[in-house]
Amino acid sequence: MRRKETGCVIHSGGRFRFALVYPNFYHVGMSNLGIHIIYQLLNSRRDTACERFFLPENLSVETSTPLNKFQAAGFAVSFEQDYFNVIKILREAKINPRASARTKFDPIIIAGGPCATFNPEPLSLIFDAFIIGEGEVILPPVMDVLTQNLPRQETLTALSKIPGVYVPTVPAKVSRQWLKNLDEFPAHSVIITDDTEFNMYLIETARGCGHHCRFCMAGYCFRRPRNRSLEILKAEVDAAKKFGKKIGLMGAAISDYPQINELCKYILDSGLEMSVASFRADSVTPELVQALAKSGLKTLTVAPEVGSEKMRAVVNKSITEENVFAAVEMGIAAGIKNFKLYFMIGLPFEELPDVEAIADLSIRLKKLVAGKLTLSVNPFVPKPFTPFQWAAMADKKYLNAALKILRERLKKLRGVEIISESIKSAQVQAILARGDRRIGEFVLQSETPQKFMELLRENGVDANFYLRERSADEIFPWDNLDMGFGKKYLRAEYERAAELKPTRACFDGCKRCGVCG
């Protein structure tokens, strides 16, 4: 279906046809900056024509061409729940979801994005190849191979030799590839449309995070932290002026950007409004909060994650209560009335008194907040390549008890709302996040999470096997991937969590984890 948008590219014939697939709806996918980055990267080549696909349509946005008419398809897989949409899209396109059953007439099917990078094994029966790392570095040599139009098996063999490409049929150790200098590839909205979740012009300020929060997969796998230069960002703001859209600054923690105050001033002085993907309460500035308020922000979001001093030590979250209160007070001073807080429950070493501390903190904050206070409280899901990859997911009984504590303690407070992801949904995410090829067989046969869990039960697979605590010497399905740091480093961080020991954030000259040499 053709959309009302600016920046769409339609090439004439004779080019290699590449389908860029986001396994969710258009308004979600077009809010994903990665789609814009890859779309521009591929269409800037002289030999490639890249077209987009989204649910529920099974024809390309650009030319209404069916997916099975393309020579290759790249899926951007950001969330475990979208695995089932991948199956649905392939089936509707009359492409066999099982990689080993596809023929020379089928496209080469590739996966990229966070889920592909961290643990591709649950998807290894579906995809021919995976991009392990950042696409700007890996995709150019991948396209050099694909555009040769070699026989299928020769193509896969050639792809397996590219650093950062994992081909499940060719066992090998694969090292994550990452972009050292972000200024070489400015990242911003390429296609302008009103039909997105945010309706903004997106600009990436930085990539990676160096704060070492022990639950955060992105914090470990997008190391090292890198910032774009202010000059590049100003140029991107200038390019955005003609569209008149609000600027959406993207990054792990926008307030960590060293020249954030100057950037905010430049955006406002350009006559534009702004918003941010996230910020840290310990680095937020009054200038940033005031810029957000001037841009019409109605609700300020802060992520304490935990409520007690003990749990801050466990997760290595350096944000203090004072930082949280200061951020809220900055928002109030700027005229913002509503606030949203992010918390997790079921973290390693957590006990119910730590959940009580979340309620206590929220009650004290509500005394400051005249408007609505929303608590987003979600079950912790252990992820690969984090110190908590060994941890068990908290059981349903504990999570229900934790939620009950919060609801009971806060139900009498006016203007307080608690929202939470369902425990069943979090469990599916946890199984897929740390799953193996055996799990992949059931993903292959499912188009919904419900069907997936039903198949596990019917085949006698105990879901708790994937939710349990892992032994210190356990071999993980993702151990064939190298993120630049060792398993011993992560295990030492897990033990430091148990001992309530902090770990300092990344700093110049640091050699601790190994990513920087």
N, C-alpha and C positions, 0 to 999 in steps of 0.2 A: 504494500500500500504506500503510495507516494505521500510524503509528509510536507507540511509547510516549514521549510528550513532554509538556511543560508549556509553555503560552504560545502554542500554535497558535490562530489566529483563523479562524473560519468565519462569514462574513457571510451574511445573507439576500439574496434576489434584488433586482434593481433597480439594482445597482451595476455600474460598468465593470469587466470581468473582465480582470485583468492576471496573466500567468504569469511568475513569477520563476524563471529556469532557471539552474542551476549545471551546466555540462557535464562532470560527473564524479560519483562516487558520493556517496551521502548522508553517509557518515561524514567525507568530505573537505569537502564543501560546508558542512556544519553547523559545521565548525571555522573557516570563513571569516567573520570578523566583519562584512564588507561585506554578506553575505546577511542577517544580523540587522538591520543598520542600514536597508537598503532595505525589508525586510519590514515593519518597524515604521513607517517613513516613509509607505509607501503605504497600509497598513491603518488608519492614523490619520486618513486622509481620509474624509469622509462619502460620497464618490461612487465609491470604489474598493474592490474586493475582490481582494487579492493572494494567490495560491496558489503553492506551490513544486513544482519538478520536478527530479529527479536521475536519473542512470543507475542501474540499467538499466530502471527502470519508465518507462512512457510515459503514466502517469496522474498527476494531481496528488496530493500528499500529503494535502491537506485534504479534498477531496470526490471523489477518483478520477475527475476529469473529464479527457477527452483534451485535449492541447495545442491541437489545431486548433479547439476550441470557444471559445477565449479571443479577445478582441478585440485584444490586444497581448501580446507576449512580450518580456521583457528578459533577455538572457543576460549573466551576469557572467563575463567572460573574463579570467582571471588568468595563464594559461600558454599559450604557443604550441602545445604538444602537444595542448591541448584543442580546437584548431580542428577537428580531425577528428571529435571527439565532437559538435560542433555540427551537422555534416553528418548524422551518424548519427541524432541526435535529431530533426531536421527530417524526414528521410526516413521514420523510423518513425512520425512523427505525421501522415504524408501531407500535409506542407507542402512545396511545391517549394523546394529550397535556393536556387534562383536568384531573386533579388529581382525581376528584370524579368518573370519568368514568373508571378508571383503575381497573384491577382485580388482583386476587392472582397470576396470571401468569406473570404480568408485574413487572419490576424492581421498587424498591423504588427510587424515583427521588429527589435528594437533591441539594440545591444551596449554594454556599459559595462565598467568595470574597467581595469586597467593596460594590457592589450594594445590595447584600443579607443582609449585616450587617446594612446598613443605612436606607433602606426602602424596605422591602420585599413585601409590599402589592400589587403593580402592578403585581407581579408574584405569588401571593398567590393561584390563581386558577390552577396554573401549577405545582408547586413543592409540594411534600409531606412534606418537612421539610427544614429549613434554618439553616445554621451555623452562629451565631451572634458573630463575633469576630475572633480570630486567631486559625487556624486549628490545630496547634501543641497541644493546650490545649483541644480542643473539640473533635477532631476526634477519639482519642483512646477510650473514653467511647462510642462514637457512633458506632464504629466498634464492640465493645464488645456486643452491642445490636444486630446489624445486623447479626453477625455471629451465633446468636442463632437460626436463621431461624424460627422465630415465625410467626404466621398468621399475615397478613398485618395490621389489626387494632391494634393488640397487639403490633406489632413493633412500630407503630406510637405513641401509648400511652406511651410505654417505652422510646422512643426518647424524648417525650415532658417533661420528668422528668429530663433530663440531663441539667445541667446549660449551657446556651449558645445555646440551641436548641429551635427554634420556629417552632411549628407545627400549621399551620393555622386553622386546625379543632379542636384544643385544646386551647381555649383562655387562655392566661396567660401573666404575666409580665416576660420578659426575659432580663437577664443582660448579657451584653457583657463580654466575657472571653478573657483574654490576657496573654501573656507570660511574666512573671516578669523578668526572667534571660535568655537573648538571648544566652548566652554561652552554655546553655543546649541543644540547637538545632542549631548547625552551619548551615548556609544557603548558598548554593553555587550551581553551575550547577552540575547536576547529569548525564544528558545525553548530550553528546558532539556531535554537528552536525554543519556543515557549513551553513545549510539551515535555518538561522534565520535573523531577521531584523538587528541585531548588529554583529553577528558572534564573540561573546566574551565568555569568562568564567566569569560568574556572581558571585559576592560575596557581600552579604549584610553586610554593616558596622554597621548599626543602624536601628532602627524602631521608628516611631513617630517623632513629631516635637513640640517644645514648644514655638514657636514664636507668637502664637495667631493671625495669619492673619485671619481676620474675614470672609473671603470668602471661606476658605479652609476646606473642610470636613475631609480630612485625618489628618489635624493638630489637630482637636478636637477628632476624633474617634480612633486615634492610640496613644492617650495618655496612659501612660506617655512616654516621650522620653527615649529611652534606647539605650545604645551603647554596642557593642561587645568588648571584651578585645583585645588588640593589639596582644597578644600571639595567640589567636584563629585565628585572621585574617592572621597572618604570617603563621600559619600551613596550612590554606586554600590556600594561595599563593604558598606554597611549593607543595601542592597536585596538583596545576594547571600547574606546570612547564612542566610536561611530555606532555601536550597537545600543548604547544607553542602558545596558543592563547592570545590575548590582554585581560587584566583583566578589567572587567566592574564593578566598585564599585557602589552599589545600596544603596539608602537611601533617606530620604526626603531632606536632604541638606548635601552633602558629606563634604563640607568645615566646617561644624559644628563639625565634628568628632574631639575630643580633641587631638588626636595624628596623624592627617592627614599628617603632614610633614614626620614623621617617617615612616608611612605606604607607602607613595609615594617613599621614598628612598629605602625601602625594596623591593618594586615591581621592580623598575628600576635596583637595584643591583642584582636582581634575573634574569636579562636578559629579562624581560618581558615589554611589553608596557601596558598602562592603559587608561581608559576612565572613565567618571563619569556620573551618571544619572542626577545630578543637583548640583548646589552649590549656596550659597548666596553671593551676592556682598559685604556684610559687614563682611564676615568671610573668604573670599578667601585669600589664601596666595600666594606670588610669587613662592614658592616651588611647590605648587599644579599646578599653571598655567604652570610653566616651565616643570613639569613632563608630562603634557598633550601635550605640544608642542613637546617635545622629542618623544612622542608616536605617532606623526603624525597628531595631531588634526589640522584641517584646518579652522574650524569655532568655535568660542567661543560663548556660549549661556549665556545670562544674562537675568534675569526676573525682570525688574523694576515694572511690573504690571500696574503702573499708572504713570502719568506725573507731577501732581501738588502736592504741599505741603499739600494742603487741602485733596486730595484723599489719600495721604499716611497716614494721620491721620484717615480718615474714615475706611480704611481697616486695620489699625494698622500695616502697613508695615514699619519697622524701618529702612529700607535701604534708604539712602539719595542719592541725586544726586552725591555728592562727592564719595560715595561708588561705584556708577555705573561707573563714570569716572575713578576711581582708578582701577577697575577690567578691563576695556577696555585698560587702559594704561599698566597694567601688561601683558595683552595678546599681545599687540603690542611689548613690550620689549622682549617678549619670541619668537617673530617672527610670530605670528598669524596675518593674514591680514583680515580675514572675521569674521563678528560678527552677531549674531542673538539676537533680543530683543523680549521678550514676554510682551504683553500688553492686558488688558481687557477694554472693553467699555460697558456702560450701567450699571455700578455699582450703588448701592444705593447712593443717594445724589449727584450724578455726574451731571454736567452741561456741555454744549458745550465748555465753556472756559477751562474746565479741559481736554477736548480732544485736544484743541489747544496746551495745555502744553505738550502733548505727541509729537506733531509735533515739538515744539520748542526744546525739549530735543533731539529728533532724529537728528534734523538739526545740533545742536551743537556737537553731538557725531560723525556725519559724517565728520566733519572737521578734526577729529583725524584718522578716518578709511580710509586707502588707498584702501582697497578692497571692497567687497560687504557688505552692511548693509541690513539685512532682518528683517522686522517687522512682527511678527506673532500677529495679532490683532483679538481677538475673543470676541463674545458677552458673557457677564457675565451670568451664569446660577445659580440661587439660589438653594442651596442644603440643605437637612435635617441635623439637628444637627450642625448647624452653627448659629452665630448671625444673618446672613442674610436669614435664613429660612422664615422669615416673609416678606421679600422684594418682590416687583413685578419684573418680568423680563421686561426690557425696551422694548417698542414697536418697531415695524419694522420701523416706520417713524423716530424715534430718532436714531436708530442704523444706518440706511442708511445715515442720516445727519452726524453722527459722522465719518463714513467711508469716506464720501465725503470730509469732512474737511481734513482728513489725506492725501487722494489721491491728492487733489488740492494743499495742502501745499508742498508735497514732490515730485510731478511729475517731477519737473524740475531738481531735484538732480540726477546726474548720479550715478549708482551703488547702488540705493536704491530700494528694492522690498517690497511690502506689500502683505501678504497672510492672508486670513481670512476664518474661517469656515462659511458656509452659515447660514443665519439667520433662515431659515426653519429648518435646522438640529439642531440648538441650541434650537429652540422652542420645537421640539420633545423631545430633551434631558430634557428640563425643565419640560415638562408635565409628563414624566416618572419618573423623580427624585422625584417630590412631589405628585405623583399620588396615587390613592386609589384603592380599589377592583373594583370599577365601571370601572376604566381605564383598569384594568386587563382583563375584559371581551373582550375588543377590542384588547388588546395585544394577547390574546388567538386565535383570529381569523385572525391574520396578520402574514405575513412573510416579510413585508417591512415597513419602516416608511411611505411611501406614502399610502399604504393600510390602515395603522392605522389611519392616519389623515382623509382619505376618510370615514372610518367607523364612526369616531367621527361626521363628518358633516352629514352623512346619518341618524344618530340616534339622531340628534338634541343636541349633547353635545357641549357646547361652550368651545373651547380650552382656551379662556381668563379666564375662571373660575380657571384654574390651573396655569395661568401665573400672576394672580392678586396679589396685596399686601394682606397679611393675617392680621386679627385683632389680637390684643395682647392676647386675651383670646381664640383664636381658638384652637380647638382640632385637632391635626394632625394625619394622618394615622399611623405614627411611634411612637406615644406616649406610646405604650405598650412596647417599648424597652428602656432599661436603659443603657446608655453609661458611667455611673459613675458620671455624672454631671447633674444638674437640669435645667429645662426650665427657671427658674427665673434667673439663672446665664447667660444663653444665651441672654435672653431678656435685661438684664442689659448691656450686651456688645453691643447689637443693639442700645440702647439708648446712650451709650458712643460714638458710631460711629457718631450718629447724632450731638452730642456735640463736636466732633473732639477731644475726650479725648483718650490718649494712655493707653494701658494695658501692664504691664511689662511681659516679657517672663517667662517661668517656672523657678523656682529656688528650691534648696533643702530646704525642710521644708515648702514649700508652701501648703496651704490648701484651696485655693480660689475656685477651680471648684469642688473639691470633689473626683477626681479620685485617688489621693494619700492618701485619708483617711480624 
